[in-house]
């Protein structure tokens, strides 16, 4: 019995982009392009007849911009949206805003050479649409309702008590839906937590902006990791997008190595790379948490942590935006506990105390 193909609506004011995206997606088994639209107003007319499973959405368009439309969709009927825009390259604010508003992924398209770009990047574009189609809609609705809430004032941070602590370490990994998952976990942690190292898959240039934005809401301190930086209490280090990050021993504590190494398990940074190094360096002094994401990055590294005596936790299917990476880790036999997202911070606190 065949499952229903994924219906996709492409919304972009460029006819070149609409045709190139349509051509690539229409050739894929299990994907049906239900239509294209020049802007969100025309898209809404089409969506009154049939609602798509996934939208591929530009930002800069006449009559209504893509971010305004994304927020409208998330308020009215949350739907997986892949942003495909020239405005999201290299950490641009529009990309940060799109992720915060609930977009499941970003594709940075060039200002010229669009047809060639869609040919060269067809695999990643198809993968983004397939990942979006696997989104847990009930979780997307929860994210959408949290986006609608008024912004809280930035947290006034207490001075951080620097120091390596007792050798304990927290390692977090996430991908699709992970920006919101990390926000949920990190905002619930106090300032005196053991050092935290994080890999979140995101386009090149976004890790610094994401860290700066989220840092305003945290009691602990979140920074994009620098090569050779010490891991300290109350400090969370986010891997730089486009680089690999490993944990290393340094004196009585740890530091991170941030290098332009090869792609590992299709990712840079890779959760497998970080978790594998944590297994070797921190062993039973570490806890690893693998959250929402497409694919299986982190499953091998988490099994290595498990075998080295680390505590390991996978996010449950009910709370994941995409239950790919946690499922792979569970299937590999590297997970001690499976917890809903809203229980993870409490488990980390319990472990740390």
Order of alpha helices (4+ residues) and beta strands (2+ residues): beta-alpha-beta-alpha-beta-alpha-beta-alpha-beta-alpha-alpha-alpha-beta-alpha-beta-alpha-beta-beta-beta-beta-beta-alpha-beta-alpha-beta-alpha-beta-alpha
